Amino acid sequence: MLKRLGRTRLVQTIIGSGLAFALKFVWWTSRYIREPADLYGVLDPHMPIIVTFWHGQHFMVPFARRPDLDIRVLISRHGDGEINAIAARKIGMGVVRGSGSHKGKSKGGASGFLAMLKLLEEGVSVSMTADVPKRGRVAGDGIVLLAKHSGRPVVPVCFSTSPRIDLDTWDKASINLPFGRAVFVAGEPIYVAADADDAVIEAKRREVAAALDRDTERARAIADGREA
């Protein structure tokens, strides 16, 4: 009964709206630090871009978006996807429904991939988690293939806060808490050549994963006061 209730539009809207408010409250009550400080001076020449992050570290990322910048986020059609989509829209994000599954093998993965490819061709930036579903901190090659076929760069990012609660879950998710530091770190854009073969794709996949690990550690270190 509870599962069926959770699938109703009313309940999903209530939960999604509550999640959006909670994230906004963290943002409103936190001191924001951004690295690099001239974030959009660095990124503007590369637009549109493919923003990526580890699953479970992505909840606050939309607040780093410049208000006039259109970035659409990929959200699964399955599970809690509808709740997440409602929350994303409430905080001003456009949404692409689909899957980030490995190699886009599923129907949802293929449709999501094609939708993001079309948006990038139209000059709209997109964002998605890098890791393979249920395999936290293991980057899939879907995002690298998107960069290859679109010609647009992947920009690895992390948004961390202190205080926060780090959960012992498959994705090592963090619950961001208010009244502290909110830190956004963006790495260098990673381009993938249109003629990249399987070996290059694998090398770029590892590069994206390593960059995300560095950004995550850097954001947490700044948030926790371990680095200036």
MOBEL-V163179 format. One record per pair of residues at least 12 apart in sequence whose C-alpha atoms are under 6 Angstrom apart, sorted by the first residue. I is the first residue (numbers start at 1). J is the second residue. Records with the same first field share a line. If there is no record, write none. Layout:
I: J, J
//
This chain:
12: 83
16: 83, 86, 87
17: 87
20: 87
26: 177, 178
29: 178, 179
30: 178, 179, 180, 181, 182
31: 181, 182
32: 182, 183
33: 183
34: 183, 184
35: 185
48: 123, 124, 125
49: 125, 152, 153
50: 126, 127, 154, 155
51: 127, 154, 155
52: 127, 128, 129, 130, 156
53: 129, 130, 156, 157, 158
54: 129, 130
55: 129, 171
56: 171, 173, 174
57: 173
61: 159
71: 125, 126
72: 94, 95, 126
73: 95, 96, 126, 127, 128
74: 96, 97, 128
75: 97
76: 97, 98, 99
77: 97, 98
98: 112
99: 112
102: 140, 142
103: 142
136: 170, 171
139: 209
141: 205
147: 192
148: 192, 193, 194
153: 189, 190, 191
154: 189, 190
155: 189
156: 186, 187, 212
157: 185, 186
158: 184, 185, 215, 216
159: 183, 184
160: 182, 183, 219, 220
161: 176, 181, 182, 223
162: 180, 181, 223, 224
163: 177
164: 176, 177
181: 223
183: 219, 223
185: 215, 219
//
